[in-house]
Amino acid sequence: MMVAASEPGADVNGIASLLIRFSNAVDQRRPTDIADLFSIDGLFRPGEPSIRGRSAIEAFYVARLADERRRTRHLWSNLFVRPAGPRQAQVEVVLTNYAFEPSVSETALQMRIGNVVCRCESDEAGNWRFAEHLYERIFATSLPLAGGVIETPRT
């Protein structure tokens, strides 16, 4: 369950839906669907460097998902939405991400917690997209997989 708060007039349900569709597209390995959740010239910063535009975002995820064994799960919490103009919203939310990344470790799950700050825009039908999606990692750790041997993560 996502905990949410907002200022009056904010479309919390619409923004929560956007975040969940993003997570689902990433977790289900669908780069085109991920890119479609951004405005045409949307800015995405999953770390460094920043990525601009749908085609660049799609290419980023095609490369990131090249290893078929890589798996992720994204969980959102502490959502705050504030209107920023007609059909625009500022969003602050906490992201917890679990990833099995064989290039990092074959025996540990990566867990990352960070803040996401977004500027979102909706079309006339009320469909929200990210104009900016900026991630700042706060914590990261490794969790041993069941039956695995603890090893030092590769960087």
Wavefront OBJ file of the C-alpha trace (Angstrom):
o trace
v 0.000 0.000 0.000
v 1.275 3.443 -0.874
v 0.980 6.159 1.764
v 0.022 9.426 0.079
v -0.682 13.024 0.940
v -1.287 16.031 -1.207
v -2.250 19.627 -1.460
v -5.850 20.443 -2.473
v -6.549 19.835 -6.142
v -3.762 17.293 -6.626
v -4.525 14.137 -8.615
v -2.975 11.667 -6.173
v -4.646 8.655 -7.792
v -3.448 9.652 -11.261
v 0.139 10.124 -10.079
v 0.080 6.894 -8.034
v -1.109 5.091 -11.161
v 1.786 6.579 -13.167
v 4.312 5.374 -10.572
v 2.818 1.882 -10.484
v 2.741 1.647 -14.302
v 6.415 2.699 -14.339
v 7.338 0.020 -11.776
v 5.378 -2.617 -13.624
v 6.993 -1.753 -16.970
v 10.497 -1.873 -15.439
v 9.850 -5.036 -13.418
v 8.252 -6.765 -16.419
v 11.139 -5.712 -18.693
v 9.240 -3.536 -21.205
v 11.566 -0.691 -22.358
v 9.100 0.784 -24.869
v 6.367 1.016 -22.226
v 8.816 2.664 -19.810
v 9.768 5.303 -22.378
v 6.102 5.982 -23.231
v 5.535 7.101 -19.625
v 7.774 10.132 -20.292
v 6.992 13.263 -22.265
v 8.716 13.312 -25.663
v 11.685 15.289 -24.296
v 11.355 14.001 -20.730
v 14.364 14.055 -18.411
v 15.260 10.858 -16.528
v 18.064 10.698 -13.996
v 18.324 7.199 -12.517
v 21.770 8.178 -11.205
v 24.409 9.853 -13.292
v 24.301 10.869 -16.087
v 20.868 12.228 -16.983
v 18.969 10.868 -19.986
v 16.698 13.039 -22.130
v 13.968 11.920 -24.523
v 11.910 8.782 -25.011
v 14.278 7.132 -27.488
v 17.273 7.604 -25.165
v 15.288 6.296 -22.178
v 14.199 3.250 -24.156
v 17.800 2.601 -25.283
v 18.973 2.898 -21.659
v 16.517 0.199 -20.563
v 17.227 -2.063 -23.534
v 20.893 -2.059 -22.476
v 20.095 -2.318 -18.753
v 17.851 -5.341 -19.327
v 20.248 -7.152 -21.698
v 21.014 -9.809 -19.061
v 17.875 -11.966 -19.016
v 18.627 -13.003 -15.424
v 18.430 -9.434 -14.079
v 15.226 -8.976 -12.072
v 13.830 -6.039 -10.112
v 10.925 -5.052 -7.915
v 10.058 -1.426 -7.153
v 8.008 -0.280 -4.164
v 6.785 3.287 -3.640
v 5.906 5.003 -0.359
v 5.442 8.425 1.229
v 3.951 9.977 -1.891
v 3.331 13.724 -1.823
v 1.702 15.480 -4.768
v 1.275 19.218 -5.216
v -0.348 20.955 -8.198
v 2.161 23.055 -10.172
v -0.110 24.593 -12.806
v -2.783 23.488 -15.229
v -2.308 19.735 -15.736
v 1.064 19.796 -13.953
v 2.199 18.354 -10.624
v 5.312 18.241 -8.480
v 5.862 14.850 -6.878
v 8.047 13.615 -4.041
v 8.108 9.912 -3.280
v 10.365 7.281 -1.692
v 11.459 4.361 -3.867
v 12.661 1.028 -2.503
v 14.196 -1.076 -5.256
v 15.245 -4.721 -5.012
v 17.435 -6.030 -7.815
v 19.119 -9.290 -8.643
v 21.993 -8.096 -10.804
v 24.334 -10.926 -11.777
v 26.958 -8.387 -12.889
v 27.086 -7.164 -9.271
v 26.635 -10.458 -7.411
v 25.470 -13.985 -8.135
v 24.609 -14.609 -4.470
v 23.143 -11.349 -3.151
v 20.136 -9.184 -3.827
v 20.769 -5.442 -4.081
v 18.436 -3.229 -2.059
v 18.372 0.508 -2.666
v 16.276 3.206 -1.022
v 16.104 6.670 -2.483
v 14.080 9.797 -3.072
v 12.394 10.491 -6.382
v 11.398 14.019 -7.325
v 9.224 14.355 -10.406
v 7.562 16.984 -12.485
v 4.568 15.414 -14.194
v 2.214 16.598 -16.920
v -1.163 15.287 -17.980
v -2.906 15.462 -21.309
v -6.511 16.583 -21.694
v -7.718 13.038 -21.002
v -5.917 13.036 -17.636
v -3.086 10.672 -18.647
v 0.021 11.560 -16.636
v 3.625 11.378 -17.893
v 6.971 12.253 -16.414
v 8.449 15.520 -17.660
v 11.267 14.973 -15.136
v 12.011 11.909 -13.013
v 15.057 12.416 -10.777
v 16.349 9.723 -8.434
v 18.699 10.274 -5.503
v 19.993 7.154 -3.770
v 20.041 7.443 0.022
v 20.910 3.893 1.137
v 22.162 0.751 -0.561
v 22.903 -2.688 0.803
v 23.149 -6.321 -0.279
v 20.991 -9.104 1.095
v 22.150 -12.728 0.797
v 19.944 -14.917 -1.367
v 18.544 -18.052 0.250
v 21.157 -20.783 0.037
v 23.766 -18.319 -1.191
v 27.204 -17.581 0.176
v 27.873 -13.979 1.206
v 30.383 -12.272 -1.057
v 31.623 -8.723 -1.472
v 29.574 -7.002 -4.209
v 31.431 -6.063 -7.389
v 31.292 -2.448 -8.457
l 1 2 3 4 5 6 7 8 9 10 11 12 13 14 15 16 17 18 19 20 21 22 23 24 25 26 27 28 29 30 31 32 33 34 35 36 37 38 39 40 41 42 43 44 45 46 47 48 49 50 51 52 53 54 55 56 57 58 59 60 61 62 63 64 65 66 67 68 69 70 71 72 73 74 75 76 77 78 79 80 81 82 83 84 85 86 87 88 89 90 91 92 93 94 95 96 97 98 99 100 101 102 103 104 105 106 107 108 109 110 111 112 113 114 115 116 117 118 119 120 121 122 123 124 125 126 127 128 129 130 131 132 133 134 135 136 137 138 139 140 141 142 143 144 145 146 147 148 149 150 151 152 153 154 155
